[in-house]
Amino acid sequence: MDMLQVFHMNKGQGEASYAQNCTVQKKIMSLAQSFVEEAIEDYLSKNGCPETMAIADFGCSSGPTALDAVSEIIGVVNATYSKTSRRHSPNFMVFLNDLPGNDFNGVFASLSDFQDKLKKQKDDYDLGGCFIAGLPGSFYGKLLPPKSLHFVHSSSSLHWLSQVPEELNSQENPRLVNKGKVYISMTSTFEVVNAYRQQYLKDFLAFLKSRAEEMISGGRMVLTLVGRKSRDPTSEEDAFPWEFIAQTLARMVSEGLIEEEKLDSFNVPYYAPCLDEIKELVEEESSFIGYRFEAVEVEWDGGMDNNLSKNNEFSSNNINIIMPPTKGEGIAKMHRAVAESMLEHHFGVQFMDPFFLRYSRVLDDYLNNNPNSTHISLVISLIKK
């Protein structure tokens, strides 16, 4: 699977779009807010502020989260400036990065609302201009000129690898066939686990090296990504959601809907690291100071109120009965918005509705006994040396 060409969040504003199903990502951004505020305020207190402040959001995606982070960053800068004797905040040059298949048109369509929101902050304080550009491409390589960025942000993106580990695409070694699974699991061989880990080490180091060239000395970077507490990547806590996706695909194999070979040859380009792995890579790359590291728990549905979601409707004796969606259905819609592009590419569009229907039931079965399930999100704040 070519990530540059295949992978993207679901586009538009429809029921299965990322724009309508990003509750978890918004929750994660809110949990990182104190990191962003602390990083910006500390940077400004020690370095002052340039006439133009350059900001990049790597893995911006689309929908409401695409500009929320930028709005927050600019708001913190302006609020900090309003407490000083200066009456004019800096200009902002903002780069929104994601893979070429991202719904950049959806992002640009919301720019007028974003600009209106910025104007409301004005009051009696002179705001600088805000200039926004799309930046398509993989963030595992250099995308901007050297020493051009003051602040870097990335949320819910760096658990995605640049590619599925190449070793897993070979069927010659049976120990590199991730039988019946789509990601690391308790049944995965050492060779499969190691292939994933080595790909992550390579990718995260490439990300750090690229940002190190693009950022100015003293610049700040705040990252959030899915992670785990244990050093063991086969631990049960790291199974969500891929273990349940594999279970659903296995059911479809047993029903004769998809071929077993199709399941065995599908692996996701994903890795959820622990904090120790991140710290070790930051130290190895050596261009950044690790300022703050935390692991926080996030509800599977991001604390979503199901009553605010679109209801299910069916007829009984000519009476329309509206039923609230189950928690599993809500979570399945969120995961469809994120993972459908790669599932559809491998298994075919005709299997998407049957798959996600079964997937929601698998989730409901689990959540009936584990209603308060959470996953780990890592929040990291770094300073460019």
C-alpha positions as CSV (number, residue, x, y, z in Angstrom):
1,M,0.0,0.0,0.0
2,D,1.4,3.4,-1.1
3,M,0.6,5.7,1.9
4,L,1.0,8.8,-0.2
5,Q,-1.6,7.7,-2.7
6,V,-4.0,5.6,-0.6
7,F,-4.2,6.8,3.0
8,H,-6.5,9.7,4.0
9,M,-9.3,10.5,6.4
10,N,-12.8,10.3,4.9
11,K,-13.5,13.5,3.1
12,G,-16.4,15.9,3.0
13,Q,-19.2,16.5,5.5
14,G,-21.2,13.2,5.2
15,E,-22.2,10.8,8.0
16,A,-19.0,8.8,7.6
17,S,-16.7,11.8,7.2
18,Y,-13.8,12.6,9.5
19,A,-15.3,16.1,9.9
20,Q,-18.3,14.5,11.6
21,N,-16.4,11.8,13.5
22,C,-13.4,13.4,15.2
23,T,-14.5,13.5,18.8
24,V,-11.6,11.5,20.1
25,Q,-9.1,13.7,18.2
26,K,-10.7,16.9,19.6
27,K,-10.5,15.4,23.1
28,I,-6.8,14.6,22.7
29,M,-6.1,18.2,21.5
30,S,-7.9,19.5,24.6
31,L,-5.7,17.3,26.9
32,A,-2.6,18.8,25.2
33,Q,-3.7,22.4,25.6
34,S,-1.7,23.1,28.7
35,F,1.4,21.8,26.9
36,V,0.8,24.2,24.0
37,E,0.2,27.2,26.3
38,E,3.3,26.4,28.4
39,A,5.5,25.9,25.4
40,I,4.5,29.2,23.7
41,E,4.6,31.3,26.8
42,D,8.0,29.9,27.8
43,Y,9.3,30.5,24.2
44,L,8.1,34.1,24.2
45,S,9.5,34.9,27.6
46,K,13.0,33.7,26.6
47,N,13.2,34.6,23.0
48,G,10.7,37.5,22.4
49,C,8.7,37.3,19.3
50,P,9.7,37.9,15.6
51,E,7.7,40.1,13.3
52,T,6.4,37.0,11.6
53,M,6.0,33.8,13.5
54,A,6.1,30.6,11.5
55,I,3.9,27.7,12.6
56,A,3.4,24.2,11.1
57,D,0.8,21.6,11.9
58,F,2.0,18.2,10.7
59,G,-0.9,15.8,10.0
60,C,-3.5,18.5,10.1
61,S,-6.2,16.3,8.4
62,S,-9.5,18.1,7.7
63,G,-12.7,19.0,9.5
64,P,-12.9,21.1,12.7
65,T,-9.6,19.9,14.1
66,A,-7.6,21.1,11.1
67,L,-7.7,24.8,12.2
68,D,-8.5,24.3,15.9
69,A,-4.9,23.8,16.8
70,V,-3.8,26.8,14.8
71,S,-6.5,29.0,16.4
72,E,-5.4,27.9,19.8
73,I,-1.7,28.6,19.1
74,I,-2.4,32.1,17.7
75,G,-4.7,32.8,20.6
76,V,-2.0,32.0,23.2
77,V,0.5,34.2,21.4
78,N,-2.0,37.1,21.2
79,A,-3.0,36.6,24.8
80,T,0.6,36.7,25.9
81,Y,1.3,39.8,23.8
82,S,-1.8,41.6,25.3
83,K,-0.1,41.5,28.7
84,T,2.9,43.3,27.5
85,S,3.5,46.9,26.4
86,R,3.5,46.0,22.8
87,R,0.3,46.9,21.0
88,H,0.7,44.8,17.9
89,S,1.0,41.0,17.8
90,P,3.2,39.3,15.1
91,N,2.1,38.2,11.7
92,F,1.6,34.5,11.4
93,M,2.7,32.2,8.6
94,V,0.9,28.9,9.0
95,F,1.7,25.7,7.1
96,L,-1.0,22.9,7.2
97,N,0.6,19.6,6.3
98,D,-0.9,16.2,5.4
99,L,-0.6,13.6,2.7
100,P,-1.7,14.6,-0.8
101,G,-5.0,12.7,-0.5
102,N,-6.1,14.9,2.4
103,D,-9.3,16.9,2.0
104,F,-7.4,20.3,1.7
105,N,-10.4,21.8,-0.1
106,G,-12.5,21.1,3.0
107,V,-9.9,22.9,5.1
108,F,-9.7,25.9,2.8
109,A,-13.5,26.2,2.7
110,S,-13.5,26.8,6.4
111,L,-10.9,29.6,6.3
112,S,-13.5,32.4,6.3
113,D,-15.0,31.2,9.6
114,F,-11.5,30.9,11.0
115,Q,-10.6,34.4,10.0
116,D,-13.9,35.7,11.5
117,K,-12.9,34.0,14.7
118,L,-9.6,35.7,14.8
119,K,-11.1,39.1,14.2
120,K,-13.3,38.6,17.3
121,Q,-10.1,38.4,19.4
122,K,-9.1,41.9,18.3
123,D,-10.9,44.2,20.8
124,D,-8.6,47.2,21.3
125,Y,-5.4,45.2,20.4
126,D,-3.9,45.2,17.0
127,L,-3.7,41.7,15.5
128,G,-1.1,40.8,12.9
129,G,-2.1,39.1,9.7
130,C,-2.5,35.4,9.4
131,F,-1.3,33.7,6.1
132,I,-2.1,30.0,5.6
133,A,-0.8,27.6,3.1
134,G,-1.4,23.9,2.4
135,L,1.7,21.7,2.5
136,P,1.0,18.3,1.0
137,G,3.6,15.6,1.6
138,S,4.9,13.1,4.1
139,F,6.2,14.6,7.4
140,Y,8.9,11.9,7.5
141,G,10.9,14.1,5.1
142,K,11.9,17.7,4.9
143,L,9.1,20.0,3.7
144,L,10.3,23.5,4.6
145,P,13.5,25.6,4.3
146,P,16.1,25.4,7.1
147,K,15.6,27.4,10.3
148,S,12.2,28.6,9.2
149,L,9.8,27.4,11.9
150,H,9.2,28.8,15.4
151,F,6.5,26.3,16.5
152,V,5.6,22.8,15.4
153,H,2.4,20.9,16.3
154,S,1.3,17.4,15.5
155,S,-1.8,15.7,16.9
156,S,-3.0,12.1,16.5
157,S,-0.7,11.5,13.5
158,L,2.7,10.1,14.5
159,H,1.4,6.6,15.3
160,W,1.0,6.2,11.5
161,L,4.1,4.8,9.8
162,S,5.4,5.9,6.5
163,Q,4.7,2.4,5.2
164,V,3.9,-1.2,6.2
165,P,7.2,-2.8,7.2
166,E,8.6,-4.1,3.9
167,E,9.4,-7.5,5.4
168,L,5.7,-8.2,6.0
169,N,5.1,-7.9,2.3
170,S,7.1,-11.0,1.6
171,Q,5.4,-14.4,1.9
172,E,8.7,-16.4,1.7
173,N,9.3,-16.5,5.5
174,P,6.3,-18.0,7.3
175,R,7.4,-16.2,10.5
176,L,6.8,-12.9,8.8
177,V,3.2,-13.8,8.0
178,N,1.0,-12.1,10.7
179,K,-1.6,-15.0,10.6
180,G,-5.1,-13.8,11.2
181,K,-4.0,-10.4,12.5
182,V,-3.6,-6.9,11.0
183,Y,-1.2,-5.5,13.6
184,I,1.0,-6.6,16.5
185,S,-0.8,-9.0,18.8
186,M,-0.1,-11.6,21.5
187,T,0.1,-14.2,18.8
188,S,2.6,-12.3,16.6
189,T,6.0,-13.7,16.1
190,F,9.2,-11.9,17.2
191,E,10.0,-11.3,13.6
192,V,6.7,-9.4,13.0
193,V,7.0,-7.4,16.2
194,N,10.6,-6.5,15.4
195,A,9.7,-5.4,11.8
196,Y,7.1,-3.0,13.2
197,R,9.4,-1.6,15.8
198,Q,12.3,-1.1,13.4
199,Q,10.0,0.7,11.0
200,Y,8.9,3.0,13.8
201,L,12.5,3.7,14.9
202,K,13.4,4.6,11.4
203,D,10.3,6.8,10.8
204,F,10.4,8.7,14.1
205,L,14.1,9.5,13.8
206,A,13.4,10.8,10.3
207,F,10.7,13.0,11.6
208,L,12.9,14.5,14.3
209,K,15.8,15.0,11.9
210,S,13.6,16.8,9.4
211,R,12.1,19.1,12.0
212,A,15.5,19.7,13.5
213,E,16.6,21.2,10.1
214,E,13.4,23.2,9.7
215,M,13.2,24.8,13.2
216,I,15.1,27.7,14.6
217,S,17.1,27.3,17.8
218,G,14.9,27.6,20.8
219,G,11.8,26.7,18.7
220,R,9.1,24.5,20.4
221,M,7.3,21.4,19.3
222,V,4.3,19.7,20.9
223,L,3.2,16.2,19.7
224,T,0.4,13.9,20.6
225,L,0.1,10.3,19.4
226,V,-1.5,7.0,20.4
227,G,0.8,5.1,22.7
228,R,1.0,2.5,25.4
229,K,2.2,2.2,29.0
230,S,4.1,-1.0,28.7
231,R,7.4,-1.5,26.9
232,D,5.9,-4.7,25.5
233,P,4.1,-4.0,22.2
234,T,2.2,-7.3,22.4
235,S,0.5,-6.2,25.6
236,E,-3.3,-6.3,25.6
237,E,-3.6,-2.5,26.1
238,D,-2.0,-2.0,22.7
239,A,-4.6,-4.1,20.9
240,F,-7.3,-1.4,20.4
241,P,-8.7,-1.1,17.8
242,W,-6.8,-3.5,15.6
243,E,-7.5,-6.7,17.6
244,F,-11.2,-6.1,17.1
245,I,-10.8,-5.2,13.5
246,A,-8.9,-8.5,13.0
247,Q,-11.7,-10.4,14.8
248,T,-14.3,-8.8,12.5
249,L,-12.3,-9.7,9.4
250,A,-11.9,-13.3,10.7
251,R,-15.7,-13.5,11.1
252,M,-16.1,-12.5,7.5
253,V,-13.5,-15.1,6.4
254,S,-15.6,-17.8,8.3
255,E,-18.7,-16.5,6.5
256,G,-17.0,-16.9,3.2
257,L,-17.2,-13.2,2.4
258,I,-13.5,-12.6,2.1
259,E,-10.5,-14.9,1.5
260,E,-8.3,-15.9,4.3
261,E,-5.3,-14.9,2.2
262,K,-6.7,-11.4,2.0
263,L,-6.7,-11.1,5.8
264,D,-3.3,-12.6,6.2
265,S,-1.8,-10.2,3.7
266,F,-3.3,-7.1,5.3
267,N,-1.1,-5.2,7.8
268,V,-1.7,-1.7,9.0
269,P,1.1,1.0,8.8
270,Y,0.8,1.9,12.5
271,Y,2.8,1.7,15.7
272,A,1.9,2.8,19.2
273,P,5.1,3.5,21.2
274,C,5.7,3.8,24.9
275,L,7.2,7.0,26.5
276,D,10.5,5.3,27.0
277,E,10.9,4.6,23.3
278,I,10.1,8.2,22.5
279,K,12.6,9.5,25.1
280,E,15.3,7.2,23.8
281,L,14.8,8.3,20.2
282,V,14.8,12.0,21.2
283,E,18.1,11.4,23.0
284,E,19.6,9.5,20.1
285,E,18.7,12.1,17.5
286,S,20.1,14.8,20.0
287,S,18.7,17.9,18.4
288,F,16.0,18.5,21.0
289,I,15.6,18.8,24.7
290,G,12.9,16.7,26.2
291,Y,10.9,19.3,28.1
292,R,7.8,17.4,29.2
293,F,6.4,13.9,28.6
294,E,3.1,12.5,29.8
295,A,0.8,9.5,29.1
296,V,-2.9,10.2,29.5
297,E,-6.0,8.0,29.3
298,V,-8.7,8.8,26.7
299,E,-12.1,7.2,26.5
300,W,-12.6,5.1,23.4
301,D,-15.4,7.4,22.2
302,G,-13.7,10.6,23.5
303,G,-16.5,11.1,26.0
304,M,-19.0,11.5,23.2
305,D,-22.6,12.0,24.2
306,N,-24.5,9.4,22.1
307,N,-27.7,11.5,22.3
308,L,-26.0,14.2,20.3
309,S,-25.2,11.7,17.5
310,K,-27.4,10.9,14.6
311,N,-30.2,8.5,15.6
312,N,-31.1,5.2,14.0
313,E,-34.7,5.1,12.7
314,F,-36.9,2.1,11.8
315,S,-40.6,1.4,11.4
316,S,-42.8,-0.8,13.4
317,N,-46.6,-1.0,12.7
318,N,-46.2,2.1,10.6
319,I,-44.8,4.0,13.5
320,N,-41.3,5.5,13.2
321,I,-39.2,4.6,16.2
322,I,-36.0,6.4,16.8
323,M,-33.3,4.6,18.7
324,P,-30.0,6.2,19.9
325,P,-26.9,4.6,18.4
326,T,-25.0,2.2,20.5
327,K,-21.6,3.1,21.8
328,G,-20.1,0.5,19.5
329,E,-21.8,2.1,16.5
330,G,-20.5,5.5,17.4
331,I,-16.9,4.2,17.8
332,A,-17.1,2.2,14.6
333,K,-18.1,5.4,12.7
334,M,-15.1,7.2,14.1
335,H,-12.8,4.4,13.1
336,R,-14.4,4.2,9.6
337,A,-13.7,7.9,9.1
338,V,-10.0,7.2,9.8
339,A,-9.3,3.7,8.4
340,E,-11.7,3.2,5.6
341,S,-9.4,4.3,2.8
342,M,-6.8,1.6,3.5
343,L,-9.4,-1.1,4.2
344,E,-11.3,-0.3,1.0
345,H,-8.1,-0.3,-1.0
346,H,-7.2,-3.9,0.2
347,F,-10.6,-5.6,0.5
348,G,-12.8,-3.6,-1.9
349,V,-15.6,-1.0,-1.5
350,Q,-18.3,-3.6,-1.5
351,F,-17.2,-5.0,1.8
352,M,-17.1,-1.7,3.8
353,D,-20.8,-1.6,4.9
354,P,-20.9,-5.3,5.9
355,F,-17.5,-4.9,7.7
356,F,-18.4,-1.9,9.8
357,L,-21.8,-3.3,10.7
358,R,-20.1,-6.4,12.1
359,Y,-17.3,-4.3,13.6
360,S,-19.8,-2.2,15.6
361,R,-21.4,-5.4,17.0
362,V,-17.9,-6.8,18.0
363,L,-17.3,-3.5,19.9
364,D,-20.7,-3.6,21.6
365,D,-20.1,-7.2,22.8
366,Y,-16.8,-6.1,24.4
367,L,-18.1,-2.8,25.8
368,N,-21.1,-4.6,27.5
369,N,-18.5,-6.0,29.9
370,N,-16.0,-3.2,29.7
371,P,-18.0,0.0,29.5
372,N,-15.2,2.4,30.6
373,S,-12.5,1.3,28.3
374,T,-9.7,3.8,27.5
375,H,-6.5,3.9,25.4
376,I,-3.3,5.8,26.0
377,S,-2.3,9.0,24.3
378,L,1.2,10.3,24.7
379,V,1.9,14.1,24.9
380,I,5.4,15.3,24.3
381,S,6.9,18.8,24.5
382,L,10.4,19.4,23.0
383,I,12.7,22.4,22.6
384,K,15.1,22.7,19.6
385,K,18.6,23.1,20.8
